[in-house]
Amino acid sequence: MGFGRIGRNLYRLAADRPELHITLISDLGNPDILHYLLQRDSIHGSFPSGAQLDGDRLILQDGRQARMVSGVTPADVNWGRFRVDVVVDATGKYTSRSAMQGHLESGAPRVIIANLPEDDVDRIVIPGINDQEIQTSDKLVSAGSSTTNAAALLLDAIGAKFDIERAMMTSVHAYTSDQPLQDTAGRDYRRSRSAAENIIPNDSATPRWLEIILPQFKGRIEGIALNVPVADGSYADMTMQLASPGVTAEEINAAAVEAADRMPILFEATADPIVSSDIIGNTHSVIFDQQATLVTARGMVKVLGWYDNGWGHAARILDIIQAYAALNGNGSAT
């Protein structure tokens, strides 16, 4: 449900995973325009695999078909009729437990939201951190956010080698579709300003949920977000106070390289002088910037972890779907 940026990224990535079959797409948009946006993307370019639109069906070259229907709320679509294994809610609107429940009542065996939840759900799954803890009983699942995935892996990589006493995160994030291009009255003061003209400070829910995902950081992490005038490419700026002074930048980078070796699908460590456009289309949850590492004599460390906030997060959602499919003894999912 929701064929916006994340939804279309999911479709494009799933096209290269034949074990995944997207059978139903619910969105209020005109199917012809949705198909056009799938085929021609301003950030990721043309869709290499391609999909034909035949009436209300999107058809991939290998024959996999997805029916397009109109639905406003989770209760509007009869998921049970289409015998789906999981529903991904990529609308960004229905993030409470009660709203997610509407998908289950409409016949979805499991629902995964592409955002952080408003309240408690069965599980927030961050691949590389807690994906080994998933259970078949999980029905209401959150895939977190792109920032949460990147920040959690950064803390885990450094925390595996050093004792982190406290941390402060600043997410420098590309602007999002709910921000105006010109100043206009919105839900709060700063988000009413033009996304194309301003660096806009924002609250971030990531630290609150990191304390649940990584309970060792409870009461020891805070953060803020800055939305900046780029269409894609974000990074998490993590400042940490280590218990031991005298740590070198080389030792911090070595910990990141070790994490990349341990989690090659999720974590990348680069020594190249990259900028935001260089990570567009990168499916890693985080790309550690070795050139940006800073340390002080008293054990304060700053690291940067880049991430494609749309593409990489969509890849993680598909990984979570496949993890549950494997848990259920089924190698494929719809």
Contacts in CASP RR format, 6 or more apart in sequence:
PFRMAT RR
TARGET T0000
AUTHOR 0000-0000-0000
METHOD contacts of the structure
MODEL  1
MGFGRIGRNLYRLAADRPELHITLISDLGNPDILHYLLQRDSIHGSFPSG
AQLDGDRLILQDGRQARMVSGVTPADVNWGRFRVDVVVDATGKYTSRSAM
QGHLESGAPRVIIANLPEDDVDRIVIPGINDQEIQTSDKLVSAGSSTTNA
AALLLDAIGAKFDIERAMMTSVHAYTSDQPLQDTAGRDYRRSRSAAENII
PNDSATPRWLEIILPQFKGRIEGIALNVPVADGSYADMTMQLASPGVTAE
EINAAAVEAADRMPILFEATADPIVSSDIIGNTHSVIFDQQATLVTARGM
VKVLGWYDNGWGHAARILDIIQAYAALNGNGSAT
1 26 0 8 1.000
1 27 0 8 1.000
1 71 0 8 1.000
1 74 0 8 1.000
1 77 0 8 1.000
1 87 0 8 1.000
1 88 0 8 1.000
1 89 0 8 1.000
1 90 0 8 1.000
1 91 0 8 1.000
1 94 0 8 1.000
1 103 0 8 1.000
2 25 0 8 1.000
2 26 0 8 1.000
2 27 0 8 1.000
2 89 0 8 1.000
2 90 0 8 1.000
2 91 0 8 1.000
3 11 0 8 1.000
3 25 0 8 1.000
3 26 0 8 1.000
3 27 0 8 1.000
3 29 0 8 1.000
3 34 0 8 1.000
3 38 0 8 1.000
3 68 0 8 1.000
3 90 0 8 1.000
4 27 0 8 1.000
4 37 0 8 1.000
4 90 0 8 1.000
4 177 0 8 1.000
5 177 0 8 1.000
5 310 0 8 1.000
6 90 0 8 1.000
6 114 0 8 1.000
6 310 0 8 1.000
6 313 0 8 1.000
6 314 0 8 1.000
6 317 0 8 1.000
7 88 0 8 1.000
7 90 0 8 1.000
7 114 0 8 1.000
7 314 0 8 1.000
8 37 0 8 1.000
8 38 0 8 1.000
8 41 0 8 1.000
9 44 0 8 1.000
9 310 0 8 1.000
9 311 0 8 1.000
9 312 0 8 1.000
9 313 0 8 1.000
9 314 0 8 1.000
10 22 0 8 1.000
10 88 0 8 1.000
10 90 0 8 1.000
10 314 0 8 1.000
10 317 0 8 1.000
10 318 0 8 1.000
11 22 0 8 1.000
11 25 0 8 1.000
11 38 0 8 1.000
11 51 0 8 1.000
11 58 0 8 1.000
11 66 0 8 1.000
12 38 0 8 1.000
12 44 0 8 1.000
12 47 0 8 1.000
12 49 0 8 1.000
13 283 0 8 1.000
13 311 0 8 1.000
13 314 0 8 1.000
13 315 0 8 1.000
13 318 0 8 1.000
14 20 0 8 1.000
14 21 0 8 1.000
14 22 0 8 1.000
14 318 0 8 1.000
15 47 0 8 1.000
15 49 0 8 1.000
15 50 0 8 1.000
15 51 0 8 1.000
15 60 0 8 1.000
15 64 0 8 1.000
16 49 0 8 1.000
17 318 0 8 1.000
17 322 0 8 1.000
18 62 0 8 1.000
18 64 0 8 1.000
19 322 0 8 1.000
19 325 0 8 1.000
19 331 0 8 1.000
19 332 0 8 1.000
19 333 0 8 1.000
20 318 0 8 1.000
20 321 0 8 1.000
20 322 0 8 1.000
20 332 0 8 1.000
20 333 0 8 1.000
20 334 0 8 1.000
21 64 0 8 1.000
21 332 0 8 1.000
21 333 0 8 1.000
21 334 0 8 1.000
22 64 0 8 1.000
22 66 0 8 1.000
22 334 0 8 1.000
23 65 0 8 1.000
23 66 0 8 1.000
23 67 0 8 1.000
23 82 0 8 1.000
23 84 0 8 1.000
23 334 0 8 1.000
24 66 0 8 1.000
24 67 0 8 1.000
24 69 0 8 1.000
24 77 0 8 1.000
24 79 0 8 1.000
24 82 0 8 1.000
24 84 0 8 1.000
25 34 0 8 1.000
25 58 0 8 1.000
25 66 0 8 1.000
25 67 0 8 1.000
25 68 0 8 1.000
25 69 0 8 1.000
26 68 0 8 1.000
26 69 0 8 1.000
26 70 0 8 1.000
26 71 0 8 1.000
26 76 0 8 1.000
26 77 0 8 1.000
27 34 0 8 1.000
27 68 0 8 1.000
27 70 0 8 1.000
27 71 0 8 1.000
28 70 0 8 1.000
28 71 0 8 1.000
28 72 0 8 1.000
29 70 0 8 1.000
31 53 0 8 1.000
31 55 0 8 1.000
31 56 0 8 1.000
31 68 0 8 1.000
32 53 0 8 1.000
34 68 0 8 1.000
35 51 0 8 1.000
35 53 0 8 1.000
35 58 0 8 1.000
38 47 0 8 1.000
38 51 0 8 1.000
38 58 0 8 1.000
39 46 0 8 1.000
39 47 0 8 1.000
39 50 0 8 1.000
39 51 0 8 1.000
40 46 0 8 1.000
40 47 0 8 1.000
41 47 0 8 1.000
42 231 0 8 1.000
43 231 0 8 1.000
43 232 0 8 1.000
43 280 0 8 1.000
44 280 0 8 1.000
44 281 0 8 1.000
44 311 0 8 1.000
49 60 0 8 1.000
49 61 0 8 1.000
50 60 0 8 1.000
50 61 0 8 1.000
51 58 0 8 1.000
51 59 0 8 1.000
51 60 0 8 1.000
52 58 0 8 1.000
52 59 0 8 1.000
53 59 0 8 1.000
56 67 0 8 1.000
56 68 0 8 1.000
56 69 0 8 1.000
57 65 0 8 1.000
57 66 0 8 1.000
57 67 0 8 1.000
57 68 0 8 1.000
58 65 0 8 1.000
58 66 0 8 1.000
58 68 0 8 1.000
59 65 0 8 1.000
67 82 0 8 1.000
69 77 0 8 1.000
70 76 0 8 1.000
71 77 0 8 1.000
73 94 0 8 1.000
73 99 0 8 1.000
73 102 0 8 1.000
74 87 0 8 1.000
74 89 0 8 1.000
74 94 0 8 1.000
74 99 0 8 1.000
74 100 0 8 1.000
74 101 0 8 1.000
74 102 0 8 1.000
74 103 0 8 1.000
74 106 0 8 1.000
74 111 0 8 1.000
75 102 0 8 1.000
75 103 0 8 1.000
75 105 0 8 1.000
75 106 0 8 1.000
76 106 0 8 1.000
77 106 0 8 1.000
78 106 0 8 1.000
78 107 0 8 1.000
79 87 0 8 1.000
79 103 0 8 1.000
79 106 0 8 1.000
79 107 0 8 1.000
79 108 0 8 1.000
80 106 0 8 1.000
80 107 0 8 1.000
80 108 0 8 1.000
82 334 0 8 1.000
83 334 0 8 1.000
84 108 0 8 1.000
84 109 0 8 1.000
84 334 0 8 1.000
85 109 0 8 1.000
85 110 0 8 1.000
85 321 0 8 1.000
85 325 0 8 1.000
85 328 0 8 1.000
85 330 0 8 1.000
85 333 0 8 1.000
85 334 0 8 1.000
86 108 0 8 1.000
86 109 0 8 1.000
86 110 0 8 1.000
86 111 0 8 1.000
86 112 0 8 1.000
86 321 0 8 1.000
86 324 0 8 1.000
86 333 0 8 1.000
86 334 0 8 1.000
87 103 0 8 1.000
87 108 0 8 1.000
87 110 0 8 1.000
87 111 0 8 1.000
87 112 0 8 1.000
88 111 0 8 1.000
88 112 0 8 1.000
88 113 0 8 1.000
88 114 0 8 1.000
88 317 0 8 1.000
88 321 0 8 1.000
89 95 0 8 1.000
89 100 0 8 1.000
89 103 0 8 1.000
89 111 0 8 1.000
89 112 0 8 1.000
89 113 0 8 1.000
89 114 0 8 1.000
90 113 0 8 1.000
90 114 0 8 1.000
92 113 0 8 1.000
92 114 0 8 1.000
92 115 0 8 1.000
93 99 0 8 1.000
94 100 0 8 1.000
94 113 0 8 1.000
95 113 0 8 1.000
95 115 0 8 1.000
95 116 0 8 1.000
95 117 0 8 1.000
95 118 0 8 1.000
95 142 0 8 1.000
96 117 0 8 1.000
96 118 0 8 1.000
96 119 0 8 1.000
97 117 0 8 1.000
97 118 0 8 1.000
97 119 0 8 1.000
97 120 0 8 1.000
97 121 0 8 1.000
97 140 0 8 1.000
100 111 0 8 1.000
100 113 0 8 1.000
100 117 0 8 1.000
100 121 0 8 1.000
100 140 0 8 1.000
101 140 0 8 1.000
103 111 0 8 1.000
104 111 0 8 1.000
104 139 0 8 1.000
104 140 0 8 1.000
109 139 0 8 1.000
110 138 0 8 1.000
110 139 0 8 1.000
110 141 0 8 1.000
110 324 0 8 1.000
111 139 0 8 1.000
111 140 0 8 1.000
111 141 0 8 1.000
112 141 0 8 1.000
112 142 0 8 1.000
112 143 0 8 1.000
112 317 0 8 1.000
112 320 0 8 1.000
112 321 0 8 1.000
113 121 0 8 1.000
113 141 0 8 1.000
113 142 0 8 1.000
113 143 0 8 1.000
113 144 0 8 1.000
114 143 0 8 1.000
114 144 0 8 1.000
114 313 0 8 1.000
114 314 0 8 1.000
114 317 0 8 1.000
115 142 0 8 1.000
115 143 0 8 1.000
115 144 0 8 1.000
115 145 0 8 1.000
116 124 0 8 1.000
116 142 0 8 1.000
116 144 0 8 1.000
116 145 0 8 1.000
116 148 0 8 1.000
116 205 0 8 1.000
116 206 0 8 1.000
116 209 0 8 1.000
117 124 0 8 1.000
117 142 0 8 1.000
121 140 0 8 1.000
121 141 0 8 1.000
121 142 0 8 1.000
122 137 0 8 1.000
122 138 0 8 1.000
122 139 0 8 1.000
122 140 0 8 1.000
122 141 0 8 1.000
123 130 0 8 1.000
123 133 0 8 1.000
123 134 0 8 1.000
123 135 0 8 1.000
123 138 0 8 1.000
123 141 0 8 1.000
123 142 0 8 1.000
124 130 0 8 1.000
124 141 0 8 1.000
124 142 0 8 1.000
124 143 0 8 1.000
124 144 0 8 1.000
124 148 0 8 1.000
124 209 0 8 1.000
124 212 0 8 1.000
124 213 0 8 1.000
125 131 0 8 1.000
125 134 0 8 1.000
125 141 0 8 1.000
125 142 0 8 1.000
125 143 0 8 1.000
125 144 0 8 1.000
125 320 0 8 1.000
125 323 0 8 1.000
126 144 0 8 1.000
126 148 0 8 1.000
126 149 0 8 1.000
126 152 0 8 1.000
126 153 0 8 1.000
126 213 0 8 1.000
127 149 0 8 1.000
127 266 0 8 1.000
127 285 0 8 1.000
127 316 0 8 1.000
127 319 0 8 1.000
127 320 0 8 1.000
127 323 0 8 1.000
128 153 0 8 1.000
128 156 0 8 1.000
128 263 0 8 1.000
128 266 0 8 1.000
129 152 0 8 1.000
129 153 0 8 1.000
129 156 0 8 1.000
129 213 0 8 1.000
129 214 0 8 1.000
130 213 0 8 1.000
131 319 0 8 1.000
131 320 0 8 1.000
131 323 0 8 1.000
134 320 0 8 1.000
134 323 0 8 1.000
134 324 0 8 1.000
134 327 0 8 1.000
135 327 0 8 1.000
136 324 0 8 1.000
136 327 0 8 1.000
136 328 0 8 1.000
138 324 0 8 1.000
141 320 0 8 1.000
141 324 0 8 1.000
143 313 0 8 1.000
143 316 0 8 1.000
143 317 0 8 1.000
143 320 0 8 1.000
144 209 0 8 1.000
145 205 0 8 1.000
145 206 0 8 1.000
145 313 0 8 1.000
146 234 0 8 1.000
146 285 0 8 1.000
146 307 0 8 1.000
146 308 0 8 1.000
146 309 0 8 1.000
146 310 0 8 1.000
146 312 0 8 1.000
146 313 0 8 1.000
147 171 0 8 1.000
147 173 0 8 1.000
147 204 0 8 1.000
147 206 0 8 1.000
147 225 0 8 1.000
147 234 0 8 1.000
147 236 0 8 1.000
147 307 0 8 1.000
147 309 0 8 1.000
148 206 0 8 1.000
148 209 0 8 1.000
148 210 0 8 1.000
148 213 0 8 1.000
149 285 0 8 1.000
149 286 0 8 1.000
149 307 0 8 1.000
149 313 0 8 1.000
149 316 0 8 1.000
150 234 0 8 1.000
150 235 0 8 1.000
150 236 0 8 1.000
150 285 0 8 1.000
150 286 0 8 1.000
150 305 0 8 1.000
150 306 0 8 1.000
150 307 0 8 1.000
151 169 0 8 1.000
151 171 0 8 1.000
151 206 0 8 1.000
151 210 0 8 1.000
151 236 0 8 1.000
151 238 0 8 1.000
152 210 0 8 1.000
152 213 0 8 1.000
152 214 0 8 1.000
153 259 0 8 1.000
153 263 0 8 1.000
153 266 0 8 1.000
153 267 0 8 1.000
153 285 0 8 1.000
153 286 0 8 1.000
154 236 0 8 1.000
154 238 0 8 1.000
154 286 0 8 1.000
154 288 0 8 1.000
154 303 0 8 1.000
154 305 0 8 1.000
155 164 0 8 1.000
155 167 0 8 1.000
155 210 0 8 1.000
155 214 0 8 1.000
155 217 0 8 1.000
155 221 0 8 1.000
155 238 0 8 1.000
155 240 0 8 1.000
156 214 0 8 1.000
156 259 0 8 1.000
157 255 0 8 1.000
157 256 0 8 1.000
157 258 0 8 1.000
157 259 0 8 1.000
157 267 0 8 1.000
157 288 0 8 1.000
158 164 0 8 1.000
158 238 0 8 1.000
158 240 0 8 1.000
158 252 0 8 1.000
158 255 0 8 1.000
158 256 0 8 1.000
158 301 0 8 1.000
158 303 0 8 1.000
159 255 0 8 1.000
160 255 0 8 1.000
160 258 0 8 1.000
160 259 0 8 1.000
161 251 0 8 1.000
161 254 0 8 1.000
161 255 0 8 1.000
161 258 0 8 1.000
162 242 0 8 1.000
162 243 0 8 1.000
162 244 0 8 1.000
162 247 0 8 1.000
162 252 0 8 1.000
162 255 0 8 1.000
163 242 0 8 1.000
163 243 0 8 1.000
163 244 0 8 1.000
164 217 0 8 1.000
164 220 0 8 1.000
164 240 0 8 1.000
164 241 0 8 1.000
164 242 0 8 1.000
164 243 0 8 1.000
165 220 0 8 1.000
165 240 0 8 1.000
165 241 0 8 1.000
165 242 0 8 1.000
165 243 0 8 1.000
166 220 0 8 1.000
166 221 0 8 1.000
166 240 0 8 1.000
166 241 0 8 1.000
167 217 0 8 1.000
167 220 0 8 1.000
167 221 0 8 1.000
167 222 0 8 1.000
167 238 0 8 1.000
167 239 0 8 1.000
167 240 0 8 1.000
167 241 0 8 1.000
168 221 0 8 1.000
168 222 0 8 1.000
168 223 0 8 1.000
168 238 0 8 1.000
168 239 0 8 1.000
168 240 0 8 1.000
169 204 0 8 1.000
169 206 0 8 1.000
169 207 0 8 1.000
169 221 0 8 1.000
169 222 0 8 1.000
169 223 0 8 1.000
169 224 0 8 1.000
169 236 0 8 1.000
169 237 0 8 1.000
169 238 0 8 1.000
169 239 0 8 1.000
170 223 0 8 1.000
170 224 0 8 1.000
170 225 0 8 1.000
170 226 0 8 1.000
170 236 0 8 1.000
170 237 0 8 1.000
170 239 0 8 1.000
171 204 0 8 1.000
171 206 0 8 1.000
171 223 0 8 1.000
171 224 0 8 1.000
171 225 0 8 1.000
171 226 0 8 1.000
171 234 0 8 1.000
171 235 0 8 1.000
171 236 0 8 1.000
171 237 0 8 1.000
172 225 0 8 1.000
172 226 0 8 1.000
172 228 0 8 1.000
172 234 0 8 1.000
172 235 0 8 1.000
172 236 0 8 1.000
172 237 0 8 1.000
173 202 0 8 1.000
173 225 0 8 1.000
173 226 0 8 1.000
173 227 0 8 1.000
173 228 0 8 1.000
173 234 0 8 1.000
173 309 0 8 1.000
174 227 0 8 1.000
174 228 0 8 1.000
174 230 0 8 1.000
174 231 0 8 1.000
174 232 0 8 1.000
174 233 0 8 1.000
174 234 0 8 1.000
174 276 0 8 1.000
174 309 0 8 1.000
175 195 0 8 1.000
175 196 0 8 1.000
175 200 0 8 1.000
175 227 0 8 1.000
175 228 0 8 1.000
175 229 0 8 1.000
175 230 0 8 1.000
175 231 0 8 1.000
176 195 0 8 1.000
176 227 0 8 1.000
178 191 0 8 1.000
179 191 0 8 1.000
179 195 0 8 1.000
179 200 0 8 1.000
179 227 0 8 1.000
180 186 0 8 1.000
180 192 0 8 1.000
180 193 0 8 1.000
180 194 0 8 1.000
180 195 0 8 1.000
181 194 0 8 1.000
181 195 0 8 1.000
181 196 0 8 1.000
182 194 0 8 1.000
182 196 0 8 1.000
183 192 0 8 1.000
183 193 0 8 1.000
183 194 0 8 1.000
184 192 0 8 1.000
185 192 0 8 1.000
186 192 0 8 1.000
190 200 0 8 1.000
190 201 0 8 1.000
190 202 0 8 1.000
191 200 0 8 1.000
191 202 0 8 1.000
193 200 0 8 1.000
195 227 0 8 1.000
195 229 0 8 1.000
196 229 0 8 1.000
197 229 0 8 1.000
198 229 0 8 1.000
199 226 0 8 1.000
199 227 0 8 1.000
199 228 0 8 1.000
199 229 0 8 1.000
200 226 0 8 1.000
200 227 0 8 1.000
200 228 0 8 1.000
201 224 0 8 1.000
201 225 0 8 1.000
201 226 0 8 1.000
202 224 0 8 1.000
202 225 0 8 1.000
202 226 0 8 1.000
202 227 0 8 1.000
203 224 0 8 1.000
203 225 0 8 1.000
204 223 0 8 1.000
204 224 0 8 1.000
204 225 0 8 1.000
206 223 0 8 1.000
206 225 0 8 1.000
207 221 0 8 1.000
207 222 0 8 1.000
207 223 0 8 1.000
210 217 0 8 1.000
210 221 0 8 1.000
211 217 0 8 1.000
211 218 0 8 1.000
211 219 0 8 1.000
211 221 0 8 1.000
230 276 0 8 1.000
230 277 0 8 1.000
232 276 0 8 1.000
232 277 0 8 1.000
232 280 0 8 1.000
232 308 0 8 1.000
232 309 0 8 1.000
232 310 0 8 1.000
232 311 0 8 1.000
233 276 0 8 1.000
233 277 0 8 1.000
233 279 0 8 1.000
233 280 0 8 1.000
233 306 0 8 1.000
233 307 0 8 1.000
233 308 0 8 1.000
233 309 0 8 1.000
234 276 0 8 1.000
234 306 0 8 1.000
234 307 0 8 1.000
234 308 0 8 1.000
234 309 0 8 1.000
235 276 0 8 1.000
235 289 0 8 1.000
235 304 0 8 1.000
235 305 0 8 1.000
235 306 0 8 1.000
235 307 0 8 1.000
236 286 0 8 1.000
236 304 0 8 1.000
236 305 0 8 1.000
236 307 0 8 1.000
237 302 0 8 1.000
237 303 0 8 1.000
237 304 0 8 1.000
237 305 0 8 1.000
238 302 0 8 1.000
238 303 0 8 1.000
238 304 0 8 1.000
238 305 0 8 1.000
239 300 0 8 1.000
239 301 0 8 1.000
239 302 0 8 1.000
240 300 0 8 1.000
240 301 0 8 1.000
240 302 0 8 1.000
240 303 0 8 1.000
241 299 0 8 1.000
241 300 0 8 1.000
241 301 0 8 1.000
242 299 0 8 1.000
242 300 0 8 1.000
242 301 0 8 1.000
244 299 0 8 1.000
245 297 0 8 1.000
245 298 0 8 1.000
245 299 0 8 1.000
246 295 0 8 1.000
246 297 0 8 1.000
246 299 0 8 1.000
247 295 0 8 1.000
247 299 0 8 1.000
247 301 0 8 1.000
248 295 0 8 1.000
249 293 0 8 1.000
249 294 0 8 1.000
249 295 0 8 1.000
252 293 0 8 1.000
252 295 0 8 1.000
252 301 0 8 1.000
252 303 0 8 1.000
253 269 0 8 1.000
253 288 0 8 1.000
253 290 0 8 1.000
253 293 0 8 1.000
256 267 0 8 1.000
256 269 0 8 1.000
256 288 0 8 1.000
256 290 0 8 1.000
256 303 0 8 1.000
257 269 0 8 1.000
257 290 0 8 1.000
259 267 0 8 1.000
259 269 0 8 1.000
259 288 0 8 1.000
260 267 0 8 1.000
260 268 0 8 1.000
260 269 0 8 1.000
260 288 0 8 1.000
265 283 0 8 1.000
265 284 0 8 1.000
265 319 0 8 1.000
266 284 0 8 1.000
266 285 0 8 1.000
266 286 0 8 1.000
266 316 0 8 1.000
267 284 0 8 1.000
267 285 0 8 1.000
267 286 0 8 1.000
267 288 0 8 1.000
268 282 0 8 1.000
268 284 0 8 1.000
268 286 0 8 1.000
268 287 0 8 1.000
268 288 0 8 1.000
269 287 0 8 1.000
269 288 0 8 1.000
269 290 0 8 1.000
270 287 0 8 1.000
270 288 0 8 1.000
270 289 0 8 1.000
270 290 0 8 1.000
271 290 0 8 1.000
271 291 0 8 1.000
272 278 0 8 1.000
272 291 0 8 1.000
273 291 0 8 1.000
274 287 0 8 1.000
274 289 0 8 1.000
274 306 0 8 1.000
276 306 0 8 1.000
278 306 0 8 1.000
279 287 0 8 1.000
279 306 0 8 1.000
279 307 0 8 1.000
279 308 0 8 1.000
280 308 0 8 1.000
280 311 0 8 1.000
281 308 0 8 1.000
281 311 0 8 1.000
281 312 0 8 1.000
282 306 0 8 1.000
282 307 0 8 1.000
282 308 0 8 1.000
282 311 0 8 1.000
282 312 0 8 1.000
283 308 0 8 1.000
283 311 0 8 1.000
283 312 0 8 1.000
283 315 0 8 1.000
284 307 0 8 1.000
284 312 0 8 1.000
285 307 0 8 1.000
285 312 0 8 1.000
285 316 0 8 1.000
286 305 0 8 1.000
286 306 0 8 1.000
286 307 0 8 1.000
287 305 0 8 1.000
287 306 0 8 1.000
287 307 0 8 1.000
288 303 0 8 1.000
288 304 0 8 1.000
288 305 0 8 1.000
288 306 0 8 1.000
289 303 0 8 1.000
289 304 0 8 1.000
289 305 0 8 1.000
289 306 0 8 1.000
292 302 0 8 1.000
292 303 0 8 1.000
292 304 0 8 1.000
293 301 0 8 1.000
293 302 0 8 1.000
293 303 0 8 1.000
293 304 0 8 1.000
294 301 0 8 1.000
294 302 0 8 1.000
295 301 0 8 1.000
295 302 0 8 1.000
307 313 0 8 1.000
321 333 0 8 1.000
322 331 0 8 1.000
322 333 0 8 1.000
324 333 0 8 1.000
325 331 0 8 1.000
325 332 0 8 1.000
325 333 0 8 1.000
END
